[in-house]
Each structure stands twice: as structure tokens, then as C-alpha cells.
Amino acid sequence: MLYRPIWFVLLFIYRVFFKRFYTSGFENILMDKPTIFIGNHVNAFLDPLMLPTQFWKKIYFIVRGDIFNTPFKRWLLWQTHQMPMFRERDGRNSVHKNEATYEKSYDLLGKKGWILIFSEGDCVQEKHLRPIKKGTARMAFGAIEKYGWDLDVHLIPTTENYTHPSKFRTEVLMNVGKPIRLKDYKELYEEEKVKAINKLTKEIEIGMKASYIHIENRADLGLFEQLIEIERNNEPEHLLPWRIHNSDRFNREQKVANFINDTRIKGEENIELLQNSTTEYFNRLKSLKIHDGFFRENEPNVIFGSLLIALFFPVYVIGYILNIGQYKLADYIAMNKIKMIHFKNSIRMGVILAINSIIVFILMVVFSMENIFLGLSVPFIATILAWVTITYKELTIRLIDQVKFRSVRKNNGKEIAEIQKARNELARLFGQ
């Protein structure tokens, strides 16, 4: 009952909450096949909401069972197609409740339904894929046990790569990997079930890593964030389109991750040399009180940008007044009341979703009394207004940065040239 209304609301809010949304690999999804999507888990309640909004076909997703702890929560979560999966840490007496979820999953797959499961088993905010649990393979084979091999279940690695997962206006890179056909395991499963489960789990993990921006050694996560900042700023930034369907951005970011992983394999001296060069570059930026974004290519023209700022100022003021309260409240709760980092953006989204839905609904009712078409247009107008307001602020910051950089370059021309040279050398290394 609540699935579709929330689905519609999220379509609007996403346009503001996320700066840009990249998708790739959707051609690997067959709409008429029973499918288990295997996702990585870095952003608590946000992760389950990403894939379902990309398709009209409804998706059921499996979440941690301990949140189904009151009658109201159970009703609410089931209404939004969430199914509980209990872990041993939730108590041994809870694990047996998973049988109901497994049975529901078998029946959904039997009807050619779609299920999303986060097979790492827990949520950690890092660009590092954790070992895949065997429960996904067991679920897939369980459906075969109940409905037979004609079911043709597909398992598809589906990853969500956030540029800044805990922050408002993060970009999202959703990548769908190659499908794994369960039928390919028929002979092995009928001979030795345990071996088939282990092999399928391993293939899922390989597929996930191929679809993910994965840093093998956690010690290199900081290095990745520094180098990827350079890579992102090497590409021109456009306001539109908001949703981009191609793999170019994902491939570039994965290339940087693979470069770091390969450098680590070559030896400790190589990775230390890269870390030292990168640290030195960012320290020099810090000493001048600038950041790598100052070197971004194709920045907006200062004069033209200033004219846009002046022209859209009235729109910005209206949008600011209408939106500042909910966004400030959401940010305050996320930053001051939520301790675990992987919950911050989920709570931020939840607060904005709740408040925005109420405000838009009230405005729709009010304006519909005057004109039904005007009332129906409220969600679109509110979304555009919020987007213009945030984009206005971001453009203003970029223009101020340009003016500041001109001053820094004028007073520190030689040092800026040396920093630029060091930056180009780093970009050359991971761009090879």
C-alpha cells in the first residue's frame, strides 16, 4: 500500500538530494526472469531505496531483522516490501524466524519476482567489499528445490558507489553486473550441494568486485579519496542531465581504484612513494588555503555566472525560505543526534522525505481548491525550485573560488605552477 506512494515521492526528492545519478549495465537485467539482485551495503536505509526507484516493477528487499521489533514497524516495513533476516547476534531464538522470509522469497521467485539482498551481512561505509555470505546462494537453490530448474533464477551483482556516502548531494554510480544463471549449477548441485553453494558464493563475490569501486587494502582508502578527487576534477561538470546512463564515470573511478590495488601488489615501496607524493601535493594546497577543485576544468565564466546569480536571486530567495527549515533540521539531526556514520544520510533523507511530503501535500490541497491542474503541478514546481536553490548556492561557491584562485595565483604564481606540475604527474600515473 505504501510502496508506490513512497516510490513517487523519492523520484522527486532524489533530484535534489543527489547531485547526479549515473547508471550502467541495465541491459543485463531481463524483466521476465526471477531475479536476486546482490547489493553492497554502505548506506543503511538508503541502499534499499536506490534500485527500486529505477524500475516500475516492484522489488522486495531483505533487511536486518532486529528492526522488526514492534507491531507498527512490522506493518510499515512489510508495506514497503521489506523482509526481515535475523542474524545470530540478534539471538539464537530469532534465527528460526528466517524460514518465513525464505519461504516468502521462494514464492516471489516462483512468480518471477525480484528480490534485493545485501550479501555482505552488515553495513560499513567504506569502498571495500567484505566477504559474501552463503545465505544468498542458499536462498537461490531453495527456490529451485521448491519450484524446479525450469524457474531459471538469475543472480545479478548490483553495486551502489557513492562519491561521499555520508553527505548531502553525494553523487551515485549504480552499476549492474553480468547475470549468473543458476541453471549453470544444476549438475554440480545435484552431485554435491555444499560444493555448489560455495562455488556460487565465490562467483557472486567475483562479480561484485568487478562491479564495484573496490580498494583491496583498507590502508589505501585515504589514498583513494585523494586521487579520486583529482580524477573527478579533471572532468568538466555539467548541470544537466541529472541522470546519465553510461559506464564512463564508473570506469574512470574503478581505474583509479585498480591502479592503487596494482601499486600495492608491486610492493610496499611503490605504494609508500605514491602516498608520499600525494600527501605532499595536498599539503601544499592546504598551505595556500586552496583545494584541488580550484584546478577544475571548464569552470563557468565569472561574468556570465554573475549575471545568472543576479537574474535568479529572487527565485533563490523564495526557494531558500521554503526549504531551509527542513534541510537544516535534517542536517542537524544527522550530524548531532546520529552517532553511526552509515546512518547519517539515511536519517537525513528520512527527515526530508517526511517533512517534504507533508508540505507538498498541504500545498497540493490548497492550490487544487483553486485549480486542479495547478495543484497537481506542485510536486514538479517544488522540486524545480529546490533544485534551482541548491544549484544557485553551488554555482555561487564555484564563482567565489575562481575569484579567490586568481588572487592566489597572482601572489604565488611560481608555487602554483609547481603544484600544477605535481598534480599533472599524479594524474598521469593513474591515468595510464
N, C-alpha and C positions, 0 to 999 in steps of 0.2 A: 504493500500500500504506500509506503514512504519512499520506495526505491526511485520511482520515476520523478516525483516532485524534486527530490534532492538532486537527481541527475540533471534536471533542467537548471536548477539554481547554480550548480557547480560550473556548468557551461559558461555562465556569465562571470562568476567570481574568478574563475581561472584566468580569464583575460586580463585581470588586474593583479591578482596575487602572484602569478608567474610572469616574468619579464618576456620570456619566449619559450615556445614548446616545440621541440624537434622530435620527429618520429621517423623510424626507419624499420624496414623488414616486415611491414604489414602484409606483404604479398605471401608470406609464409603461413598465413592463417587461412584455413579452409572453413568457411562459415557453417557447412553442414556436417562437420566432424565433431564427435565428442572430444573435448579438449581439456587438458590440465595445463594451465599456464603456471610456470615456476618462476617466482619473482625473488629478487634480492630484497632485503629488509633493512632500511636505514632511517626511515622517517615515520615510525609509529603508525598513526591513523591515516596519514596522508597516502602512504603507499597503496593501500587497498582501493583508494578512490581514483587513482590515475588511469589505469587500464579500462575500467568500466565506462568512463565518460567518452571513450574513443569509439564505442560501438552502441548501436541501438539494441542489439541482442543482450539480454541480461546475463550478468556474471555473478555467480556465488563465490564468496571468498572465505577462507578459513583464517580465523584469528585466535589469539590466546584465550583459553577457556576461563581463566580466572576473572575476566571482566563480566562474565555472565552470572553475577552474584546476587542479583535481586530480580524479582518478577518483572519489574518495569524494564530493566536493562535487557533481560532475555527477550521480552516482547519487541523492544526497539531494535535490537541487533538482528533478530530474525526478520523483522520487517524490511531491513535494509540488506537482506541476503547474506548476513554474516553467520558463519557456523563455528561452534567452539571446538578447539583442540586443546585438551589438557595435557600438561607435562608432569613429569614425576615430581618436580619441585612444587606443584600445586597440591600434592598429597597423593599417596598411592590409591586412596579410595576414589580419587577423581578420574584416574586414567581409564577406568572401565566405561566411563561416560562417552569416551571417544567412539565406541561402537555405533552409537546412534548417528554420529557425524559421518562415519564411514558408510553406513547403510544409505544415508541421505545422498552422499556423494556418488555411490554406485547407481542409485536410481536416476540422479541427474545426468550422469554419463550415459545411462541406458536410454535416455530421451534425447541424446545428442546435445546435452547441455555443456556449459563452460564453467570451469572451476579455477580459481586462482589460489595458489598456496605458496607460502613463503618458507622455502625448504631449508633455510639456514637455522630455523628454530628459535632465533632470538633477534632482537633489533639492536644494532650497533651502528653509530654514524661514522663510517669510515669507508674509504674506497679500497676495500679489501674483502673479497668474497670468502666467507667462512665455510667450513666443510658442510656438504649437503647431507641432510638426514635421510634415512631409508624409508620414512613414512610415505613419501610421495610415490615411490616405486610400489610399495605395498598397496597403496590405495588404487593405483592403476591396475595392478594384477588382480586385486579384489573385485574390481568391476568385471574383469574378464571371467573370473570364477563364477560370477552370478549371471552374466549375460552371454558369455561365449566369445570366441575370437572374431566373429563377424562384426563385433562392435567397432573395431578399427579405431582405438583410442590414440590420440596424438598428444604428445607431451612437448610443450614449446617453452624454451627459456625466454623469459621476458624481463629485461632489466630497466631500472629507472636510475639514471645518473643525474644527480643534482649538482649544479655548479657550487652552490653554497646551501647545503641542505637545511640548516637551521635558521636561514634568513628569509625575510620577506623579499619578494622579487627575484628569487633564485630562478635560474633557467633549468629546464628539464630536458634531458636527452633520453627518450624512450626507444629502446632497441629490441626488436623481436628476432630471435634467432631461428635457426633451422629446426623444423619439427622432427621429433623422434617418434617413429611408428612402433607401437607396442607389438604389432604383428611380427616384427623382425625378431622378437624374442620368444616366439612360440615354441620352437624346437628346444631351446635351452631351458625354458621354464618348465616344460613338461618332463624334461630329464632331471633337472636339479633346480628347485625353486630358489633356494638361498643364493646359489651362484648367479642366477638370473637377476635377482633383486640387487645384488652387489654390483653387477656389471652395469645394470641400468642406472643405478645411482651414480656410478663413476662417469657414465656418458652424459648424464644430466649436468654434473659438475663441470665437465669439459665444455659443454655447450654454454653454460652460464658464464664461464670465464671468457669464452670467445665473444660473448655479447655484452661484456661488462668492461668498464674502465677500471682495471684491477691492478693494484700495487701489491706485488708478491710479499715484500718485506715491509712490515709496518714501520720500521725505522725510516723508510723513504717517503712516508706520506707527506711530511712537511715539505720535502724537496719537490714533490709533485705539485703541490699547491703553488709553489713559487714559479716553477717552469710553466705551468699551465696558464698562469696569469699573463706571462709573456706571449704565449701562443694565442690566447683569446684576444689580446690587444693588437695582434698582428693582422687580425681580420677586421674589415670595415663593419661598423654596426649600423643596421638599418632599423627604422621604427616599425616598418611593416614588410612582409606579412608577420603576424604573430605566430602562426603555426606553419612550420616548414617541414615538408616530408621529403627528406633525402638523408643519406648517411654521411655526408661530407663532414659535418661538425663532429659527429661521433667518431669517425675515422681519425680525424686530426687529434682529438683528445686521447684516443686509445693509443695512437702512435707515440705520444709523449710518455704515457704510462709504460708502454713496451720498451721504449728507449731506456727508461730508468731501470726496468727489470733486467734488460740485457746488460746494462752497465754494471749492475750489481753482480751478475753472473761472471763477468770478466775479471772481477777481483776487487778486494777491499780498497786498494789504492785508487782504482778508477772511480769508484763511487765517492770516495773522500775528496778527490780532486774536483769532481763535479759539484759536490756540496760546498766546498770552499769557494769556488768561483761564483756560484750562485749567491751564497751568503754575502760575499764581498760586494757583489753588484747591488743587492737590496740594501745593504748597509750604506752604500754611497748615496742611494736615493734618499734614505732616511736622513742622512746628514744635511741634505739640501731641502728637507721637508717637502719632498715630492713623491709620487708613486709611479709605477710603471704605466698606468693609464695615460700619463702625460705624453707618452710616445705613441699613443693610439693613432692609427692611420685614418685618413678621411674624416677628420673631425668637422663638425658643422662650421660654416663660415660665421665669424663673430658678428659681422654686420647683419647678415640675413637672419641669424639666430636671434639677435637682439630685437629685430623687427617682429619676429614671431612671438617673442616674450611679451613685447608691448601689446601686440594685437590680441593675444589670448589671455591677457591678465584678468579681464572681467570674468571669463569662463573659469579660470583658475580659482578666483576668489569664491565663486558660487560652489564649485566642486570641493574646495577646501572646507567651507563651512558645513556642507552636507556630510562629508566623510571623515573629517579629522577626529571626531569623537570616538567612532567605532574602531578606527585604526590605532589610535593612541591607547584606548582601553585594551585592545587585543595585544598590543606590543607590551604594555605594562604587565599584564597577567603572564605572558610568555616569558618575559625577562626576569620578573621579580618573584613570581609565585611557583614557577615550574623549575625544578632542580635538574631533572634529567634532560640533556640536550636534545635527544631524539624525540622528545615530546613537544618541544617549544613551537615548532612550526605547525604541528598538528593542532595544538591548542589555539594558536594564533588564527589558523584557518577556521576552527570551530566557532570561535567568538565572532569573527567577521561573518561567517555563514549565518549564525543565529540572528545577530543584530540586523544585518543587511536584509534578510528575508522578511523580518518584521517591518522594517522601514519601507521596503518596496511594496509589500502587501498593502500597507496603510495608504501609500500614495496611489496605488492602483485603484483601490476602492474609492478614494476621494476624487480622482480625475475621471473615473468611469461614470460617476454621477453626472458629470458634465458632458463627457463624450466617451463612448465605449472604446473607440479606436485609440484615443489619447491614453486611456487607462492601460490598454494592452501594450502601448509603446513604452511605458515607464521602465521596465527592466532593461530595454535597449538603451534608452536615454541615460539611465543611471549608470550603466556600465561604461558607455562612451564618456560620460562626464568624469567618472572616477579615473578612467584610463588617461584622459587628457590632463587631469590634475597631476597625476603621478609623473607622466611623461614630461610635463611642463617643469616640474621640480628637477627631474634628472637632466633635462636639457640645460637648465639654469646652472646647475653644478658643473656641467661639462664646459660651458662657456666661461665660467669663473676660473676653472682650471687652466683653460687656454690663456687667459689674460695673465694669470699668475706664472705660467710656464714661460711666457715671453719675457717677463721681468727677470725670472731666474736665469734664463738663457743669456740675457743681456749682461747680467752681472757675473755669470760663471760660465762663459762661453767655452773655454778650454776644457773645463771639468765635464761639462755636459757632453762635449764631443767624445771624451774618453769613456764616459758612461755609455753613450750610444754605441760606441765600438764594442764594449764588453757585452752589451745586450745583443748586438748582432751576432757575436760569436756564440753566445748561448743558443740563440735561435737557430743558428746554422747547425749546431751539434744535434739537437733533437729533431731538426727538420730534414736530416739526411735520409 
